[in-house]
Amino acid sequence: MNESHHFSSQFDEDLSQLRSHVLQMGGLVETQVSAAIDAYTTGEIASVKVIVETDRKVNELEKAIDDDCAHIIAKRQPTASDLRLVLGISKIVTDLERAGDEAKKIAKGVRRIYENGHLPAQYGVGIRHLAEAALSMIRRALDAFARLDTPQATDVIRADSDVDAEFKSIIRQLITHMMEDPRTITTSIDIIWIARAIERIGDHAKNISEQVVFVVEGRDIRHTKEKAQ
């Protein structure tokens, strides 16, 4: 009896530590995205180096968490909700790592723009607003995971359509800039890549939220109409 209780307590501790590491990784990704957004607005391209260095830490955490997931499955043989949690985490960390990669792309694009002597704010497109919406999605997705809150996860999933629509509006504006003044083409293309990276961050937040629903309810709502309702 005592041995069984000890086994159960250790398993619970393993799962708790696993969730904690995911949130630690999520915090690093939030920092990356926020710093990239600030660099776009302020031109502080020195922060690009910090964002790249943070990306290495994110990658290391992804590997460590993947190893922990494999260890728990092999050693503990979890079932039901515990197994869903481990499987969900293995997918969540992949999306977090990719969101970090997108933040790095944003930072490098910002550096190119400023090093070429241009100011992205001159283009008058809503990059900052789009980025803040995507960052909010990441934060709320992580909060939904921390509290296993499916209503909040569903809200994040719905918010992705607004980010997609705003992204398309920015692209249309930039195409107009390029048609009206070919001298803006190089910088406009850089801003398009930045906007695309931001839109992808929103996609990753949506994917994380879908995994929260899977972990809590055991339903896979990827590629279904239900998630948009």
C-alpha positions, 0 to 999 in steps of 0.5 A: 500500500505504502509502495503504491502510494509512493509510486503515485506521489512520485508520478504526480511530482514528475507530471507537475515538474513537466508542466512547470518546465513547459511554462518556463519554456513558454515564458522564454518564448513570450520574452522573445516575441515581446522583445522582437515587437519592441525592436520593431517599434524602437529600432533597438536592434542590439536586442536581436542578439539577446533574442537569438541567445534566448532561442538557444535556451528554448531549444534546449528546454524543448529537448529536455522536455521531450526526453522527460516525456519519453522517460515518463511514458517508458517508466510510468506507462501513463493511461487516460488523462495522464497519457493525454497530458504527456502527449499534449505536452510533447506537441505543445513544446514543438509549437512553442519552439516554432513560435520562438523561431518566428520571433527570431525571424521578426528580429532579424527582419527588423535588423535588416530594415534599420541597417538599411536606413529605413523606419518601418513605422513610415509604412503606416501598417498595423504591425504593432497591433497585429503583434500584440494580438498574437502575443496575447494569444500566446499568453492566454494559451499558456494560461489555459494550459496552466489552469487546464481551462478549455473555455479560455483555450476555445477563445484563443482558437477563435481569436486566430481568425481575427489575426489572420484577417488583420494579416491579410489587410496588412499585406494588401496595404504593403502591396499598394505601397509597392505599386505606388512607389517601387522604391519601397519594395525591399523594405515592404517585403521585409515587413511582409515576412515580419507580418507572416512570422507574427501570423504564424505565432498566432497559429502556434498559439491556436495549436497549443490551445487545441492541445489543451482541449485534447488534454482536458476533454480527450477530443481532437479538434484539429482540422474540424469546424467545431473549433471555430464555432 
